[in-house]
């Protein structure tokens, strides 16, 4: 009987190692996922900035056309100055010229501001490009590392699974039946030590009677709360 519990204790230890390896594999994959998210975010931001830059270019072209028209308009006004024949015409001409010059000045300011924004955005796009290139290189390196780690981890996990299967097959039919039934309910770990009269997994307090049966008489029992098979703390590997 004690030997059967020792086998279950070993199975529990192997299951823990298997779960630890699975968690390590998930941790490695999360590194890849996090870097990929940052790259995707940078690409999205770059595309957004490129779209804004495209819209600015269209607006800049429109402003340059308006500026050319204003320059031509000012040139025409300048030519018409010699043909003014009255004070009223002169005043009207001066108002038109003033408005045209103010409009030209405003267009020039708008062009200057747009060019400044474009220059700043271009620098930011270049920085995003550098980040994307660097992060992509890092991602590829990490993916190779993770692939190597995962292959090694998967081999270790497969080896642990085979050993667990072998040990389960060494158990008598009653223990096998109990184990497989408990495993269906708790597939990640269906075994739990009893510590200070409690199930070590869910901390359910055993009655004194049940504690005595598990700890001292090595009876095969399930935790009344979580359904795991209870292992006596006195059983060592």
Buried (B, 14 or more C-beta within 10 A) or exposed (E): EEEBBBBBBBBBBBBEBBBEBBEBBEEBBEBBEEBBEBBEEBBEBBEEBEEEBEEBEEEBEEBEEBBEBBEEBBEEBEEEEEEBEEEEEEEEBEEBBEEBBEBBEBBEEBBEEBEEEBEEBEEEBEEBEEBBEEBBEBBEEBBEEBEEBBEEBEEBBEEBEEBBEEBBEBBEEEBBEBBEEBBEEBEEBBBBBBEEBBBBBEEBEBEEEBBEBBBEEBBBBBBBBBBBBBBBBEBEE
